[in-house]
Amino acid sequence: MKTKMLPIGVDDFQKIRTEDYYYVDKTSLIRDLLQNRGEVNLFTRPRRFGKSLNMSMLRRFFETGADKKIFEGLAISKETELCETYMGQFPVISISLKTAHGDSYEFAKNELCTIIANEALRFRFLLDSDKFYEEEKKLYRQLIHVDNSLNSVFVMSEATITSSLNTLSRLLEKHYGRKVIILIDEYDVPLAKANSCGYYDKMIVLIRNMLDAALKTNESLYFAVMTGCLRISKESIFTGLNNLKLYSFLDAECDEHFGFTDTEVRHILDYYGLSEYYNTTKEWYDGYRISNAYVYNPWDVINWCNQLLKNPDKRPKSYWKNSSSNEEVKKFIRRMGNGVTKAQIERLISGESVQKTIEEQLTYNTMYENIENMWSLLFATGYLTPAEMPYGNLVRLKIPNNEVRDIFSGFILELFEEKVAEDGTLVTEFCAALKNGDTADVERIFTKAMGKTISIRDTAVKKEFKENFYHGLILGILLFKSDWGVSSNREAGDGYYDLQIEIEEEEIGIVIEVKYAEGGNLDAACTEALDQINKNNYTAELKEDDMHKILKYGIACFKKQCRVVLERESF
């Protein structure tokens, strides 16, 4: 039997259902939304959690002329009375603001014009409707106006942009005789970019006025759904919008509709013959808590399965990391010592939790203003998740999984490398001691270096992660030795070594195996490291490259302690 394609980067519901893609059924969102909705509904979830696909699904369900076949066999099809009442019964305005950004306000505004105009063009038949006065058709033409002198781009005044969704709603209601559903995906993306590029004040006014006209003073509105990463504070964008219903990470309603549940992930793995990878998948991509539900990051699960189908020996990695700059974590780590203590970060990295008061209403221009806002930002964007049921806004936060822990540790190591670069003597002394086989100096200098960063606490976090972290610290020093050939995690002999160094001019080869000393038994961990080097013949490549003097190091770490043992080999 031919397996369905994995929908990597596909967020069009109709395409997924008609072109043989695997679909995780989230159509029960429609039922829950209709039963519990407000007039304006805002779902806040991190990026890559299925927001755009769900918005596409809502459009395909509600809009007039809906293709009912694409919902056959799905959960919502069992709600026969609801389907008869709502499916295909409404004009729907559906826009995504994910591309409404740029390095300047003018560019971003033009992108917004294009988004609105392209949506308006879906209803070009309004120009032929006999239900409108010429003045009303003129209003519609303003939404699709093209300036040929500007390379045929769509152009609107700010006043037209502000009233655009309201205008289109009124025209559609008059044509169809039904009130309109408005869907706005990624509503806060223009504000995030505007904040980073210095035109936030202009953009916030434009977006606020447009949303006010569309959602607050729009008599043609039946209901609206918006998605975004953050709930922007009322004072900033939702002034006077008293009909807003929020579905956030702290709310139980619709908790399983964004992200994959454990059952859904088991089904995916089983379908593709990947059930043996369940534990790894859970450790790396699960752990996001929404009220009482735990969900996986869908983007990661789909990409991970795709990689495994190509290469069953593939190691897990952070796919989410590569879909963003992760600026939130980077700025948080750089506050270490300035509002963020090493102890707090050590607890998070080690799998423990930190209790904080979460503010769900933020503004992009103040979210880095103080450390309390930054904790709230990390929570809202999915880098931290509740460790237990919150008590009001008092939330005990933790890192959800190995993937996010890897993102945190990556930026910690990056900051460590910067500090190493500032210390001109550390690299020279450490590398000299390593080359000369001076274990006492290697211990002393590396212990000093560890004092510049966090330590890993002795917790339930897997030993593999702890070893990788200390491995990264050593690599962060060695990479500054530009005349040495340094390689990491490569296959040699019968396994994969941690670190290997070739000093060609002196024909010296060095292999290093790093161990985390569970319970602080440094000597035993060093012995284990050397045994692994010898058992797996990690020096084979060095011998092939004519390194006549070989140094084999076992390095054991525990918190900020280390122990170094050495075996020499010459031939």
Helices and strands as residue ranges (DSSP letters): H 13-18, H 28-36, E 40-44, H 51-62, G 68-71, G 75-78, H 80-86, E 92-96, H 105-121, G 124-128, H 134-143, E 146-147, G 148-150, E 153-154, H 158-176, E 180-185, H 189-197, H 200-211, I 212-216, E 221-228, E 231-232, E 244-247, H 262-271, G 275-277, H 278-285, E 288-290, E 293-295, H 298-310, G 321-323, H 327-333, H 342-349, E 354-357, E 361-362, H 371-380, E 385-386, E 394-398, H 402-422, H 424-436, H 439-450, H 463-478, E 485-488, E 491-492, E 495-496, E 499-503, G 504-506, E 508-516, G 518-520, H 522-535, H 540-544, E 549-558, E 561-570
